[in-house]
Amino acid sequence: MNNLLYQVEDRPPLLTSGILALQHLLAALGGIIAVPLVIGAVLKLPAEEMVALVNAALLGSGIVTIIQCKGVGPVGIRLPCVMGTSFAFVGAAISVGLEHGVPGIMGSALAGSVVMIVGSCFMPQIRKLFPEAVTAVVVTMIGLTLVPVAVDWAAGGRNAGPLYGDPTNLGIALFVLVGVILLVQFGKGMISAAAIVISMFVGYLVCIGLGLVNFAPVVNAEVIALPKPLHFGMTFPASGIVAMGLAFVVTMVETTGTFMALGNATHTKIRGKTLARGMLCDGVGSAFAAVLSSPPVSTFAQNVGVITLTGVASRHVVALTGLLLALAGLFPVLGALVVTIPQPVLGGAGLMMFAMIFAAGVQMLAKVEHDKRTCLIIAVSVGCGLAVTVRPELLSKLPAFVHEVFGSGISTSAIVAVALNLVLPDRPQVVQEDEVEEDLLQPMLVRDLDKA
C-alpha cells in the first residue's frame, strides 16, 4: 500500500492502538514460542524447564521490542520493529545444547552477541553494500521465504500428519484470507487498519463452533510466572561461542534486509547510522535475553507484512505490542490463549501478510535500472535463494559451516547479490558514451544519405 494510515510518529488513541498492537502480537507470537519449544523438544527438557524457556522468550522479546521502537540513547532503530527469537539460531543452539546443555546455549549466545554489537559499528560501511537492486532482491526473498510458512499453517501445520491439507483446514484459511481482502479493500479507517485481527477473530469463532479449538493449554498454563534470570546458569564453551558467533553474522545479513524492507514499508530512508542503532539493539537485546534465560532475539520480518497490508506504521503501536508480549511472559495464561488459535486461521492471514512483502519487493525491483548487469544480479541471487528455500536438503551433505551460512534463502540471496554487485563490472558511463556517439552519428548518416 502506498499511503500510510498512521505515520511512524503518530499516536493513535489507546483503544485503537491496543487493537492494532494485537495484530502484531498474533503475527509474531507463534514464531517466538516455536523456537524455545523446538530447542526444548530436541534437548528433551522437562516440562517445567520448557515453560521457563518460553516465558523468558516472551518477556525478553517484549522488553527488547519496546527498546527497539522507543530507543534508549544509541540503542534502538525507533521504527515499528517486533523482536522475537529467531530460527536462525536454532541450528547453532541445538548443536551447542546437545554437547553442553542449556547453560552452554545461554553462555554462547551471550558471548556471540558481541559479534553483532561490534558489527553495528560498521553498519554505515555495510549499508553501502546494499544499493537499490540488492535491497529489492532481499525484500523479495523475505516474502518468498515466508510464504511457504503461511502455506503450512493454512494446511494445518507441518506436524498435522494425515490432516495436512484437509479441506476443512484449507476452507478456514480461505475464509480468513477472503475476510482480510474484503476488509482491506472496502473497509474504512479503523476497519481496514484492523483487518487482520478482525478476520482472525471471526475465523477463531468459526473454529470454536466447529469444535477445532483445544483449550487445554489455557487450563494447564500458570496464571503468573516471575522472571528467572540465569535460571539455567551459563557456561562458555569455545566451540559453542564460534557456532553462535557465526549464527549472529548470518542474522546480521538477514536483519539488514529486514530493516531495508521496513524502511520501504514505513516510507523511511534507512541510513547507515539508522541501521547501526537497530543492529546494536539486536545485539544488546540478545545479550539481555541470554541473561534472562531466553534464546537470542532478532527483528521479525513477518511484521513488516502487517505494516504493508494495514498502513499502520506507528512505532508507538508496536511498542505497545512489546508490552503485550512482556505481559504474556509474566502471565502465561494470556499467551496460552493466543496459542489456541488454530493454525489455518494464522495461515489465512499470514499468506496475505507475507505475500504483501513479496509484492513490495516486486515493486522495488520494477524501479531499478534493468541493464544486463542488474538483471544478472537479480536472477542469480533470487535463483540461489529459492534453491535452498524449496530444497533445503540441497546442503545436507556439505560442511556444517556452509549449511549455517547458506541455510536460509534470505541470507543466501543477500550474500550472492552483494558478492555479484561487488564483482561484476559496473560501466554505466561507457554505455552512456556509446549512446551519445550513436545520437551524434545518426544525423551525419542522414545527411550522407541525402547527398547520395
C-alpha atoms as one frame of an Amber mdcrd trajectory, in Angstrom:
protein
   0.000   0.000   0.000   1.369   3.420  -0.924  -0.479   5.505   1.672   0.015
   5.116   5.403  -2.949   5.425   7.722  -0.630   6.157  10.646   2.907   7.513
  10.166   5.889   6.391  12.231   5.471   9.144  14.828   1.649   9.081  15.004
  -0.024   8.071  18.275  -3.478   6.540  17.691  -5.985   6.567  20.595  -5.207
   3.991  23.278  -8.031   1.571  22.418  -7.196   1.777  18.714  -3.511   1.271
  19.477  -4.328  -1.796  21.571  -6.294  -3.443  18.760  -3.623  -2.615  16.188
  -0.883  -3.864  18.528  -2.754  -7.145  18.917  -2.340  -7.742  15.164   1.423
  -7.631  15.510   1.237  -9.902  18.551  -0.755 -12.511  16.623   1.702 -12.363
  13.714   4.757 -12.823  15.939   3.689 -14.994  18.868   3.800 -18.333  17.062
   7.365 -17.775  15.889   8.541 -16.584  19.302   7.130 -19.627  21.087   8.189
 -22.116  18.399  11.944 -21.606  18.835  12.182 -22.496  22.558   9.739 -25.360
  22.003  11.867 -26.827  19.195  15.091 -26.437  21.178  13.485 -27.874  24.321
  11.999 -30.832  22.447  15.311 -31.787  20.816  17.166 -31.489  24.137  14.337
 -33.377  25.910  13.922 -30.759  28.612  11.439 -31.369  31.443   8.073 -29.620
  31.105   8.842 -27.018  33.780  12.074 -26.010  32.049  10.279 -25.762  28.692
   7.777 -23.402  30.329  10.597 -21.307  31.811  12.263 -21.083  28.380   9.028
 -19.989  26.670   8.163 -17.416  29.348  11.670 -15.936  29.189  11.443 -15.743
  25.375   8.158 -13.841  25.525   9.351 -11.470  28.252  12.701 -10.827  26.551
  11.076 -10.265  23.154   8.625  -7.818  24.684  11.204  -5.722  26.521  13.595
  -5.556  23.554  10.692  -4.665  21.219   9.916  -1.642  23.390  13.574  -0.564
  23.350  13.841  -1.064  19.568  10.729   1.046  18.942  11.247   3.780  21.517
  15.036   3.939  21.614  17.356   4.309  24.585  20.299   6.551  23.724  22.179
   4.986  20.782  20.222   1.731  21.115  17.046   1.183  19.073  16.110   1.969
  15.472  12.979   3.905  16.547  10.833   2.235  13.903   7.955  -0.281  14.296
  10.053  -3.432  14.875   8.807  -6.555  16.620  11.627  -8.566  18.167  11.475
 -12.313  18.644  13.504 -15.479  18.997  14.856 -16.276  15.550  15.039 -19.650
  13.792  18.445 -18.526  12.510  19.835 -19.562  15.905  18.076 -22.924  16.191
  20.733 -24.982  14.412  23.578 -23.497  16.440  21.583 -23.694  19.692  20.768
 -27.376  19.203  24.350 -28.312  18.286  25.653 -26.497  21.368  22.864 -27.801
  23.602  23.402 -31.455  22.703  27.004 -31.203  23.883  26.920 -28.566  26.603
  23.257 -28.328  27.625  21.147 -25.181  28.017  23.855 -23.420  30.099  26.170
 -23.748  27.089  23.497 -22.221  24.809  22.998 -19.221  27.084  26.706 -18.588
  27.612  27.498 -18.968  23.911  24.645 -16.622  22.999  25.884 -14.012  25.473
  29.436 -14.199  24.124  28.306 -14.459  20.489  26.168 -11.329  20.771  29.427
  -9.345  20.903  29.761 -10.081  17.166  26.558  -8.176  16.441  27.367  -5.407
  18.917  30.772  -4.820  17.290  29.289  -5.288  13.819  26.804  -2.475  14.475
  29.746  -0.042  14.452  30.351  -0.844  10.776  26.769  -0.502   9.547  27.453
   2.738   7.591  30.000   0.760   5.548  27.712  -2.283   5.292  24.857  -0.035
   4.125  26.911   0.804   1.025  26.813  -2.884   0.081  23.029  -2.678  -0.257
  22.211  -0.470  -3.263  18.671  -0.380  -4.576  18.907  -3.571  -6.645  20.388
  -5.639  -3.797  17.832  -4.302  -1.317  14.988  -5.144  -3.707  16.277  -8.717
  -4.047  16.455  -9.201  -0.272  12.968  -7.772   0.328  11.559 -10.031  -2.405
  13.247 -13.070  -0.888  11.914 -12.249   2.580   8.403 -12.526   1.151   9.160
 -15.643  -0.898  10.751 -17.338   2.123   7.826 -16.587   4.431   5.019 -17.583
   2.057   5.703 -21.341   2.445   5.404 -20.886   6.226   1.908 -19.440   5.774
   1.032 -22.262   3.368   1.995 -24.835   6.017  -0.172 -23.008   8.553  -3.106
 -22.946   6.144  -2.778 -26.695   5.587  -2.935 -27.356   9.337   0.712 -27.134
  10.345   3.767 -29.176   9.376   3.029 -31.611  12.201  -0.614 -32.137  11.166
   0.176 -35.586   9.789  -2.693 -37.053   7.732  -4.772 -33.891   8.357  -2.244
 -31.771   6.437  -4.163 -30.143   3.582  -7.519 -31.304   4.915 -10.348 -29.436
   3.119 -11.583 -28.081   6.453  -8.195 -26.503   7.173  -7.971 -25.031   3.685
 -11.548 -23.767   3.904 -10.879 -21.956   7.192  -7.683 -20.411   5.815  -9.524
 -19.288   2.676 -12.348 -17.828   4.797  -9.872 -15.728   6.813  -7.939 -14.707
   3.683 -11.104 -13.520   1.917 -12.088 -11.635   5.086  -8.757  -9.781   5.162
  -9.038  -8.909   1.460 -12.588  -7.565   1.785 -11.864  -5.513   4.902  -8.654
  -4.021   3.499 -10.234  -3.218   0.134 -13.656  -1.986   1.207 -13.239  -1.116
   4.892 -12.680   2.440   6.039 -10.367   3.777   8.723 -10.125   1.502  11.724
 -11.953  -1.378   9.992  -9.329  -1.501   7.252  -6.428  -0.981   9.665  -7.626
  -3.818  11.927  -8.488  -6.172   9.042  -6.123  -8.900  10.238  -7.288  -9.095
  13.844 -10.977  -8.829  12.884 -10.731 -11.600  10.304  -8.752 -13.829  12.639
 -11.248 -13.266  15.453 -14.169 -14.247  13.206 -12.202 -17.261  11.970 -11.450
 -18.220  15.580 -15.153 -18.103  16.459 -15.915 -20.321  13.463 -13.294 -22.811
  14.668 -14.843 -22.838  18.143 -18.194 -23.593  16.551 -16.645 -26.464  14.610
 -15.007 -27.840  17.746 -11.480 -27.263  16.413 -10.131 -25.216  19.336  -8.249
 -27.033  22.092  -8.376 -25.063  25.351  -6.060 -27.461  27.196  -3.078 -25.038
  27.028  -5.147 -22.389  28.832  -6.281 -24.840  31.533  -2.739 -26.086  32.121
  -0.997 -22.685  31.980   0.217 -20.859  35.067  -1.570 -17.618  35.843   1.626
 -15.734  36.702   5.314 -16.519  36.227   8.019 -14.265  37.622  11.198 -13.877
  35.519  14.101 -16.129  36.477  17.381 -14.563  35.315  20.212 -17.079  34.904
  17.688 -19.848  35.592  19.772 -22.376  33.643  23.169 -20.963  34.543  25.903
 -20.285  31.964  28.968 -21.962  30.552  31.203 -20.652  27.772  32.442 -23.493
  25.522  34.764 -22.247  22.776  33.086 -24.340  20.073  29.679 -23.041  21.135
  30.814 -19.423  21.017  32.156 -19.907  17.476  28.894 -21.545  16.354  26.753
 -18.801  17.863  29.055 -16.085  16.548  28.590 -17.445  13.039  24.813 -17.526
  13.565  24.950 -13.863  14.584  26.852 -12.985  11.382  24.137 -14.660   9.295
  21.451 -12.905  11.333  23.121  -9.541  10.700  22.685 -10.088   6.956  19.026
 -11.061   7.350  18.315  -8.224   9.782  19.869  -5.668   7.426  17.459  -6.823
   4.736  14.537  -6.675   7.169  15.428  -3.115   8.153  15.588  -2.124   4.478
  12.165  -3.710   3.917  10.875  -1.865   6.975  12.169   1.413   5.587  10.292
   0.770   2.357   7.082  -0.114   4.238   7.228   2.945   6.522   8.476   5.361
   3.826  11.613   5.983   5.897  15.098   6.461   4.454  17.374   3.924   6.125
  20.849   5.379   6.585  23.956   3.723   7.967  23.527   5.308  11.391  19.907
   4.163  11.498  20.998   0.606  10.765  23.675   0.876  13.445  21.133   1.770
  16.142  18.855  -1.083  15.134  21.660  -3.650  14.915  23.059  -2.543  18.263
  19.641  -3.149  19.812  19.570  -6.648  18.284  22.979  -7.390  19.802  22.386
  -5.853  23.220  18.881  -7.368  23.253  20.284 -10.849  22.587  22.771 -10.433
  25.439  19.932  -9.319  27.714  17.793 -12.255  26.559  20.584 -14.708  27.427
  20.798 -13.316  30.949  17.017 -13.621  31.153  17.335 -17.325  30.119  15.934
 -16.809  26.618  17.330 -17.735  23.184  18.756 -14.799  21.160  16.364 -12.312
  19.576  16.270 -10.571  16.218  13.936  -8.336  14.213  10.928 -10.252  12.853
  10.377  -9.877   9.106   6.770 -11.090   9.163   5.581  -7.969  10.958   6.720
  -5.847   8.022   3.850  -7.511   6.166   1.366  -6.249   8.760   2.564  -2.686
   8.175   2.484  -3.043   4.392  -1.018  -4.505   4.453  -2.689  -2.223   7.002
  -0.792   1.047   6.506  -0.171   1.332  10.262   3.484   2.339  10.677   3.303
   3.873  14.172   6.256   2.812  16.291   4.202   3.583  19.385   1.650   0.939
  18.372   4.387  -1.677  18.037   5.919  -0.591  21.344   2.541  -1.492  22.843
   2.925  -4.890  21.162   6.136  -5.231  23.164   4.180  -4.560  26.336   1.653
  -7.254  25.386   4.486  -9.721  24.747   6.032  -8.932  28.123   2.654  -9.452
  29.823   2.317 -12.778  28.015   5.661 -13.742  29.539   4.611 -12.663  33.023
   1.100 -14.133  32.700   1.467 -17.361  30.696  -2.300 -17.876  30.622  -2.546
 -14.932  28.183  -0.001 -16.416  25.819  -1.683 -19.810  26.119  -4.981 -18.291
  24.981  -3.342 -16.978  21.797  -1.695 -20.368  21.234  -5.170 -21.944  20.993
  -5.737 -20.155  17.672  -5.809 -22.937  15.043  -3.001 -22.754  12.515  -5.323
 -22.439   9.467  -6.571 -19.148  10.948  -2.969 -17.931  11.145  -2.345 -19.278
   7.642  -5.134 -17.301   6.014  -3.877 -14.011   7.476  -0.208 -14.934   7.128
  -0.486 -15.713   3.434  -1.769 -12.203   2.803   0.819 -10.533   5.058   3.822
 -12.373   3.640   2.649 -12.018   0.050   2.459  -8.260   0.623   6.186  -8.248
   1.475   6.844 -10.099  -1.779   4.680  -7.565  -3.649   6.654  -4.706  -2.092
   9.872  -6.362  -3.270   8.499  -6.705  -6.808   7.604  -3.002  -6.793  11.166
  -2.179  -5.743  12.571  -4.448  -8.469  10.439  -2.636 -11.036  12.092   0.676
 -10.114  15.718  -0.421 -10.570  17.566   0.081 -13.851  17.191  -3.123 -15.868
  20.516  -3.349 -17.637  22.309  -6.650 -18.276  24.351  -6.423 -15.052  21.381
  -5.718 -12.794  19.316  -8.490 -14.369  22.158 -10.941 -13.719  22.349  -9.904
 -10.070  18.592 -10.280  -9.610  18.262 -13.557 -11.490  21.203 -15.388  -9.906
  20.614 -14.204  -6.320  16.872 -14.938  -6.356  17.535 -18.299  -8.019  20.093
 -19.289  -5.372  17.813 -18.107  -2.568  14.894 -20.107  -3.920  17.100 -23.176
  -4.373  17.854 -23.509  -0.655  14.320 -22.461   0.291  12.425 -25.087  -1.705
  15.135 -27.765  -1.458  16.895 -27.320   1.917  18.269 -30.861   1.634  20.496
 -29.491  -1.125  23.091 -28.565   1.511  22.688 -31.651   3.709  25.992 -33.257
   2.632  28.067 -30.090   2.845  30.035 -28.980   5.953  28.066 -27.529   8.862
  29.675 -24.129   8.240  28.184 -23.945   4.750  24.789 -25.101   5.972  24.816
 -22.470   8.723  25.625 -19.601   6.352  23.503 -20.617   3.363  20.689 -22.482
   5.113  18.343 -19.503   4.779  17.066 -18.270   1.431  17.254 -14.695   2.720
  20.915 -14.860   3.735  21.840 -16.815   0.588  20.222 -14.317  -1.788  21.671
 -11.374   0.147  25.217 -12.774   0.135  25.052 -13.699  -3.555  23.562 -10.313
  -4.518  26.185  -8.367  -2.549  29.009 -10.505  -3.986  27.798 -10.102  -7.571
  27.316  -6.370  -7.073  30.958  -6.111  -5.993  32.407  -8.484  -8.598  30.510
  -7.702 -11.807  31.965  -4.652 -13.588  29.794  -1.580 -13.483  30.304   0.565
 -16.599  27.324   2.882 -16.911  29.499   5.679 -18.342  30.635   3.540 -21.283
  27.041   2.742 -22.154  26.078   6.389 -21.939  29.006   7.476 -24.106  28.129
   4.838 -26.709  24.585   6.115 -26.747  25.838   9.694 -27.188  28.068   8.658
 -30.092  25.147   6.892 -31.759  22.998  10.006 -31.309  25.712  12.164 -32.922
  26.293   9.747 -35.802  22.612   9.438 -36.642  22.135  12.938 -38.211  25.505
  12.610 -40.003  24.354   9.374 -41.617  21.093  11.006 -42.630  22.983  13.911
 -44.309  25.253  11.481 -46.132  22.271   9.558 -47.414  20.642  12.812 -48.572
  23.787  13.705 -50.551  23.852  10.293 -52.125
